[in-house]
Amino acid sequence: MKKIIYILIILLIVSWVLGFLVFKILGALIHLLLLLAVVLLIYNWLSNKKST
């Protein structure tokens, strides 16, 4: 499950970078993707702290 979360985080960050550099049309959506990636990263980090 944690491997899937890391893959999702990487995909969201790559999508954000590509969208920011290539497609400057949907700026708000791209920043929401980045925010979602950061939230998932923090959630995964906190869930690892609680489980150990």
PDB file of N, CA, C and O in Angstrom:
ATOM      1  N   MET A   1       0.824  -1.194   0.000  1.00  0.00           N
ATOM      2  CA  MET A   1       0.000   0.000   0.000  1.00  0.00           C
ATOM      3  C   MET A   1       0.865   1.254   0.000  1.00  0.00           C
ATOM      4  O   MET A   1       0.561   2.217  -0.704  1.00  0.00           O
ATOM      5  N   LYS A   2       1.937   1.249   0.782  1.00  0.00           N
ATOM      6  CA  LYS A   2       2.810   2.415   0.856  1.00  0.00           C
ATOM      7  C   LYS A   2       3.542   2.634  -0.462  1.00  0.00           C
ATOM      8  O   LYS A   2       3.829   3.773  -0.833  1.00  0.00           O
ATOM      9  N   LYS A   3       3.844   1.551  -1.171  1.00  0.00           N
ATOM     10  CA  LYS A   3       4.498   1.667  -2.469  1.00  0.00           C
ATOM     11  C   LYS A   3       3.577   2.366  -3.473  1.00  0.00           C
ATOM     12  O   LYS A   3       4.039   3.157  -4.295  1.00  0.00           O
ATOM     13  N   ILE A   4       2.293   2.077  -3.405  1.00  0.00           N
ATOM     14  CA  ILE A   4       1.322   2.709  -4.292  1.00  0.00           C
ATOM     15  C   ILE A   4       1.213   4.198  -3.974  1.00  0.00           C
ATOM     16  O   ILE A   4       1.080   5.013  -4.886  1.00  0.00           O
ATOM     17  N   ILE A   5       1.267   4.560  -2.701  1.00  0.00           N
ATOM     18  CA  ILE A   5       1.189   5.969  -2.322  1.00  0.00           C
ATOM     19  C   ILE A   5       2.404   6.726  -2.843  1.00  0.00           C
ATOM     20  O   ILE A   5       2.269   7.841  -3.345  1.00  0.00           O
ATOM     21  N   TYR A   6       3.592   6.132  -2.728  1.00  0.00           N
ATOM     22  CA  TYR A   6       4.788   6.792  -3.242  1.00  0.00           C
ATOM     23  C   TYR A   6       4.725   6.954  -4.762  1.00  0.00           C
ATOM     24  O   TYR A   6       5.129   7.989  -5.292  1.00  0.00           O
ATOM     25  N   ILE A   7       4.223   5.943  -5.460  1.00  0.00           N
ATOM     26  CA  ILE A   7       4.071   6.040  -6.910  1.00  0.00           C
ATOM     27  C   ILE A   7       3.087   7.143  -7.262  1.00  0.00           C
ATOM     28  O   ILE A   7       3.320   7.908  -8.198  1.00  0.00           O
ATOM     29  N   LEU A   8       1.989   7.231  -6.520  1.00  0.00           N
ATOM     30  CA  LEU A   8       0.999   8.285  -6.757  1.00  0.00           C
ATOM     31  C   LEU A   8       1.590   9.671  -6.501  1.00  0.00           C
ATOM     32  O   LEU A   8       1.323  10.609  -7.252  1.00  0.00           O
ATOM     33  N   ILE A   9       2.386   9.800  -5.453  1.00  0.00           N
ATOM     34  CA  ILE A   9       3.029  11.077  -5.148  1.00  0.00           C
ATOM     35  C   ILE A   9       3.975  11.476  -6.274  1.00  0.00           C
ATOM     36  O   ILE A   9       3.977  12.631  -6.702  1.00  0.00           O
ATOM     37  N   ILE A  10       4.770  10.541  -6.750  1.00  0.00           N
ATOM     38  CA  ILE A  10       5.699  10.833  -7.839  1.00  0.00           C
ATOM     39  C   ILE A  10       4.952  11.224  -9.098  1.00  0.00           C
ATOM     40  O   ILE A  10       5.340  12.176  -9.776  1.00  0.00           O
ATOM     41  N   LEU A  11       3.883  10.506  -9.424  1.00  0.00           N
ATOM     42  CA  LEU A  11       3.099  10.845 -10.612  1.00  0.00           C
ATOM     43  C   LEU A  11       2.463  12.224 -10.511  1.00  0.00           C
ATOM     44  O   LEU A  11       2.429  12.966 -11.493  1.00  0.00           O
ATOM     45  N   LEU A  12       1.961  12.568  -9.336  1.00  0.00           N
ATOM     46  CA  LEU A  12       1.357  13.883  -9.155  1.00  0.00           C
ATOM     47  C   LEU A  12       2.388  14.996  -9.273  1.00  0.00           C
ATOM     48  O   LEU A  12       2.108  16.039  -9.864  1.00  0.00           O
ATOM     49  N   ILE A  13       3.568  14.788  -8.722  1.00  0.00           N
ATOM     50  CA  ILE A  13       4.610  15.815  -8.813  1.00  0.00           C
ATOM     51  C   ILE A  13       5.095  15.965 -10.245  1.00  0.00           C
ATOM     52  O   ILE A  13       5.306  17.084 -10.711  1.00  0.00           O
ATOM     53  N   VAL A  14       5.274  14.855 -10.949  1.00  0.00           N
ATOM     54  CA  VAL A  14       5.686  14.918 -12.355  1.00  0.00           C
ATOM     55  C   VAL A  14       4.606  15.598 -13.183  1.00  0.00           C
ATOM     56  O   VAL A  14       4.920  16.398 -14.063  1.00  0.00           O
ATOM     57  N   SER A  15       3.348  15.297 -12.920  1.00  0.00           N
ATOM     58  CA  SER A  15       2.251  15.948 -13.639  1.00  0.00           C
ATOM     59  C   SER A  15       2.244  17.446 -13.372  1.00  0.00           C
ATOM     60  O   SER A  15       1.981  18.243 -14.273  1.00  0.00           O
ATOM     61  N   TRP A  16       2.532  17.823 -12.139  1.00  0.00           N
ATOM     62  CA  TRP A  16       2.572  19.240 -11.804  1.00  0.00           C
ATOM     63  C   TRP A  16       3.701  19.944 -12.539  1.00  0.00           C
ATOM     64  O   TRP A  16       3.506  21.023 -13.099  1.00  0.00           O
ATOM     65  N   VAL A  17       4.880  19.336 -12.538  1.00  0.00           N
ATOM     66  CA  VAL A  17       6.020  19.961 -13.210  1.00  0.00           C
ATOM     67  C   VAL A  17       5.761  20.082 -14.712  1.00  0.00           C
ATOM     68  O   VAL A  17       6.003  21.135 -15.300  1.00  0.00           O
ATOM     69  N   LEU A  18       5.271  19.013 -15.331  1.00  0.00           N
ATOM     70  CA  LEU A  18       4.976  19.068 -16.757  1.00  0.00           C
ATOM     71  C   LEU A  18       3.890  20.098 -17.059  1.00  0.00           C
ATOM     72  O   LEU A  18       3.988  20.855 -18.025  1.00  0.00           O
ATOM     73  N   GLY A  19       2.891  20.116 -16.246  1.00  0.00           N
ATOM     74  CA  GLY A  19       1.812  21.067 -16.450  1.00  0.00           C
ATOM     75  C   GLY A  19       2.263  22.499 -16.248  1.00  0.00           C
ATOM     76  O   GLY A  19       1.814  23.403 -16.952  1.00  0.00           O
ATOM     77  N   PHE A  20       3.147  22.706 -15.291  1.00  0.00           N
ATOM     78  CA  PHE A  20       3.621  24.057 -15.006  1.00  0.00           C
ATOM     79  C   PHE A  20       4.526  24.564 -16.122  1.00  0.00           C
ATOM     80  O   PHE A  20       4.479  25.739 -16.486  1.00  0.00           O
ATOM     81  N   LEU A  21       5.347  23.672 -16.659  1.00  0.00           N
ATOM     82  CA  LEU A  21       6.295  24.092 -17.690  1.00  0.00           C
ATOM     83  C   LEU A  21       5.700  24.072 -19.088  1.00  0.00           C
ATOM     84  O   LEU A  21       6.054  24.908 -19.920  1.00  0.00           O
ATOM     85  N   VAL A  22       4.803  23.134 -19.361  1.00  0.00           N
ATOM     86  CA  VAL A  22       4.302  22.952 -20.719  1.00  0.00           C
ATOM     87  C   VAL A  22       2.925  23.580 -20.908  1.00  0.00           C
ATOM     88  O   VAL A  22       2.714  24.336 -21.857  1.00  0.00           O
ATOM     89  N   PHE A  23       2.003  23.278 -20.027  1.00  0.00           N
ATOM     90  CA  PHE A  23       0.620  23.730 -20.182  1.00  0.00           C
ATOM     91  C   PHE A  23       0.293  24.763 -19.113  1.00  0.00           C
ATOM     92  O   PHE A  23      -0.123  24.399 -18.013  1.00  0.00           O
ATOM     93  N   LYS A  24       0.470  26.014 -19.408  1.00  0.00           N
ATOM     94  CA  LYS A  24       0.216  27.057 -18.406  1.00  0.00           C
ATOM     95  C   LYS A  24      -1.251  27.470 -18.394  1.00  0.00           C
ATOM     96  O   LYS A  24      -1.594  28.508 -17.827  1.00  0.00           O
ATOM     97  N   ILE A  25      -2.119  26.676 -19.008  1.00  0.00           N
ATOM     98  CA  ILE A  25      -3.526  27.038 -19.109  1.00  0.00           C
ATOM     99  C   ILE A  25      -4.286  26.722 -17.820  1.00  0.00           C
ATOM    100  O   ILE A  25      -5.059  27.548 -17.336  1.00  0.00           O
ATOM    101  N   LEU A  26      -4.070  25.549 -17.273  1.00  0.00           N
ATOM    102  CA  LEU A  26      -4.834  25.100 -16.104  1.00  0.00           C
ATOM    103  C   LEU A  26      -4.013  25.257 -14.825  1.00  0.00           C
ATOM    104  O   LEU A  26      -3.743  24.272 -14.139  1.00  0.00           O
ATOM    105  N   GLY A  27      -3.623  26.464 -14.508  1.00  0.00           N
ATOM    106  CA  GLY A  27      -2.743  26.722 -13.371  1.00  0.00           C
ATOM    107  C   GLY A  27      -3.329  26.294 -12.038  1.00  0.00           C
ATOM    108  O   GLY A  27      -2.622  25.716 -11.212  1.00  0.00           O
ATOM    109  N   ALA A  28      -4.600  26.565 -11.814  1.00  0.00           N
ATOM    110  CA  ALA A  28      -5.212  26.219 -10.530  1.00  0.00           C
ATOM    111  C   ALA A  28      -5.277  24.704 -10.335  1.00  0.00           C
ATOM    112  O   ALA A  28      -5.013  24.209  -9.240  1.00  0.00           O
ATOM    113  N   LEU A  29      -5.622  23.978 -11.377  1.00  0.00           N
ATOM    114  CA  LEU A  29      -5.700  22.527 -11.279  1.00  0.00           C
ATOM    115  C   LEU A  29      -4.333  21.918 -11.015  1.00  0.00           C
ATOM    116  O   LEU A  29      -4.208  20.966 -10.244  1.00  0.00           O
ATOM    117  N   ILE A  30      -3.330  22.458 -11.644  1.00  0.00           N
ATOM    118  CA  ILE A  30      -1.978  21.946 -11.464  1.00  0.00           C
ATOM    119  C   ILE A  30      -1.505  22.173 -10.033  1.00  0.00           C
ATOM    120  O   ILE A  30      -0.863  21.302  -9.447  1.00  0.00           O
ATOM    121  N   HIS A  31      -1.812  23.322  -9.474  1.00  0.00           N
ATOM    122  CA  HIS A  31      -1.409  23.574  -8.099  1.00  0.00           C
ATOM    123  C   HIS A  31      -2.206  22.720  -7.113  1.00  0.00           C
ATOM    124  O   HIS A  31      -1.707  22.377  -6.041  1.00  0.00           O
ATOM    125  N   LEU A  32      -3.420  22.386  -7.468  1.00  0.00           N
ATOM    126  CA  LEU A  32      -4.191  21.456  -6.630  1.00  0.00           C
ATOM    127  C   LEU A  32      -3.564  20.062  -6.645  1.00  0.00           C
ATOM    128  O   LEU A  32      -3.562  19.372  -5.626  1.00  0.00           O
ATOM    129  N   LEU A  33      -3.032  19.647  -7.799  1.00  0.00           N
ATOM    130  CA  LEU A  33      -2.336  18.360  -7.872  1.00  0.00           C
ATOM    131  C   LEU A  33      -1.101  18.365  -6.977  1.00  0.00           C
ATOM    132  O   LEU A  33      -0.826  17.378  -6.295  1.00  0.00           O
ATOM    133  N   LEU A  34      -0.367  19.454  -6.975  1.00  0.00           N
ATOM    134  CA  LEU A  34       0.797  19.554  -6.106  1.00  0.00           C
ATOM    135  C   LEU A  34       0.385  19.509  -4.637  1.00  0.00           C
ATOM    136  O   LEU A  34       1.024  18.837  -3.827  1.00  0.00           O
ATOM    137  N   LEU A  35      -0.663  20.212  -4.308  1.00  0.00           N
ATOM    138  CA  LEU A  35      -1.160  20.208  -2.937  1.00  0.00           C
ATOM    139  C   LEU A  35      -1.589  18.802  -2.517  1.00  0.00           C
ATOM    140  O   LEU A  35      -1.322  18.382  -1.391  1.00  0.00           O
ATOM    141  N   LEU A  36      -2.249  18.078  -3.413  1.00  0.00           N
ATOM    142  CA  LEU A  36      -2.656  16.705  -3.118  1.00  0.00           C
ATOM    143  C   LEU A  36      -1.442  15.811  -2.899  1.00  0.00           C
ATOM    144  O   LEU A  36      -1.449  14.966  -2.004  1.00  0.00           O
ATOM    145  N   ALA A  37      -0.407  15.987  -3.701  1.00  0.00           N
ATOM    146  CA  ALA A  37       0.813  15.189  -3.537  1.00  0.00           C
ATOM    147  C   ALA A  37       1.469  15.466  -2.188  1.00  0.00           C
ATOM    148  O   ALA A  37       1.936  14.542  -1.522  1.00  0.00           O
ATOM    149  N   VAL A  38       1.504  16.717  -1.788  1.00  0.00           N
ATOM    150  CA  VAL A  38       2.108  17.074  -0.498  1.00  0.00           C
ATOM    151  C   VAL A  38       1.281  16.518   0.655  1.00  0.00           C
ATOM    152  O   VAL A  38       1.839  16.022   1.634  1.00  0.00           O
ATOM    153  N   VAL A  39      -0.037  16.597   0.548  1.00  0.00           N
ATOM    154  CA  VAL A  39      -0.901  16.054   1.598  1.00  0.00           C
ATOM    155  C   VAL A  39      -0.713  14.546   1.719  1.00  0.00           C
ATOM    156  O   VAL A  39      -0.638  14.019   2.829  1.00  0.00           O
ATOM    157  N   LEU A  40      -0.637  13.848   0.590  1.00  0.00           N
ATOM    158  CA  LEU A  40      -0.412  12.400   0.636  1.00  0.00           C
ATOM    159  C   LEU A  40       0.946  12.066   1.239  1.00  0.00           C
ATOM    160  O   LEU A  40       1.073  11.089   1.976  1.00  0.00           O
ATOM    161  N   LEU A  41       1.956  12.865   0.934  1.00  0.00           N
ATOM    162  CA  LEU A  41       3.283  12.635   1.495  1.00  0.00           C
ATOM    163  C   LEU A  41       3.274  12.827   3.007  1.00  0.00           C
ATOM    164  O   LEU A  41       3.851  12.022   3.738  1.00  0.00           O
ATOM    165  N   ILE A  42       2.631  13.878   3.476  1.00  0.00           N
ATOM    166  CA  ILE A  42       2.547  14.128   4.923  1.00  0.00           C
ATOM    167  C   ILE A  42       1.732  13.042   5.609  1.00  0.00           C
ATOM    168  O   ILE A  42       2.104  12.576   6.686  1.00  0.00           O
ATOM    169  N   TYR A  43       0.629  12.635   5.001  1.00  0.00           N
ATOM    170  CA  TYR A  43      -0.193  11.570   5.575  1.00  0.00           C
ATOM    171  C   TYR A  43       0.604  10.274   5.699  1.00  0.00           C
ATOM    172  O   TYR A  43       0.545   9.595   6.724  1.00  0.00           O
ATOM    173  N   ASN A  44       1.341   9.943   4.660  1.00  0.00           N
ATOM    174  CA  ASN A  44       2.133   8.719   4.688  1.00  0.00           C
ATOM    175  C   ASN A  44       3.234   8.823   5.743  1.00  0.00           C
ATOM    176  O   ASN A  44       3.520   7.844   6.432  1.00  0.00           O
ATOM    177  N   TRP A  45       3.841   9.971   5.875  1.00  0.00           N
ATOM    178  CA  TRP A  45       4.898  10.165   6.855  1.00  0.00           C
ATOM    179  C   TRP A  45       4.333  10.039   8.268  1.00  0.00           C
ATOM    180  O   TRP A  45       4.956   9.417   9.129  1.00  0.00           O
ATOM    181  N   LEU A  46       3.164  10.623   8.515  1.00  0.00           N
ATOM    182  CA  LEU A  46       2.563  10.545   9.847  1.00  0.00           C
ATOM    183  C   LEU A  46       2.064   9.129  10.159  1.00  0.00           C
ATOM    184  O   LEU A  46       2.146   8.686  11.305  1.00  0.00           O
ATOM    185  N   SER A  47       1.557   8.429   9.168  1.00  0.00           N
ATOM    186  CA  SER A  47       1.105   7.066   9.424  1.00  0.00           C
ATOM    187  C   SER A  47       2.280   6.138   9.706  1.00  0.00           C
ATOM    188  O   SER A  47       2.125   5.168  10.447  1.00  0.00           O
ATOM    189  N   ASN A  48       3.449   6.409   9.137  1.00  0.00           N
ATOM    190  CA  ASN A  48       4.645   5.628   9.449  1.00  0.00           C
ATOM    191  C   ASN A  48       5.111   5.900  10.872  1.00  0.00           C
ATOM    192  O   ASN A  48       5.569   4.985  11.555  1.00  0.00           O
ATOM    193  N   LYS A  49       5.001   7.138  11.327  1.00  0.00           N
ATOM    194  CA  LYS A  49       5.398   7.477  12.688  1.00  0.00           C
ATOM    195  C   LYS A  49       4.502   6.795  13.727  1.00  0.00           C
ATOM    196  O   LYS A  49       4.983   6.355  14.771  1.00  0.00           O
ATOM    197  N   LYS A  50       3.201   6.710  13.438  1.00  0.00           N
ATOM    198  CA  LYS A  50       2.264   6.109  14.387  1.00  0.00           C
ATOM    199  C   LYS A  50       2.397   4.601  14.434  1.00  0.00           C
ATOM    200  O   LYS A  50       2.164   3.998  15.482  1.00  0.00           O
ATOM    201  N   SER A  51       2.771   3.970  13.313  1.00  0.00           N
ATOM    202  CA  SER A  51       2.819   2.508  13.273  1.00  0.00           C
ATOM    203  C   SER A  51       4.080   1.958  13.905  1.00  0.00           C
ATOM    204  O   SER A  51       4.107   0.786  14.281  1.00  0.00           O
ATOM    205  N   THR A  52       5.146   2.774  14.038  1.00  0.00           N
ATOM    206  CA  THR A  52       6.385   2.270  14.624  1.00  0.00           C
ATOM    207  C   THR A  52       6.493   2.594  16.075  1.00  0.00           C
ATOM    208  O   THR A  52       7.482   2.236  16.715  1.00  0.00           O
TER     209      THR A  52
END
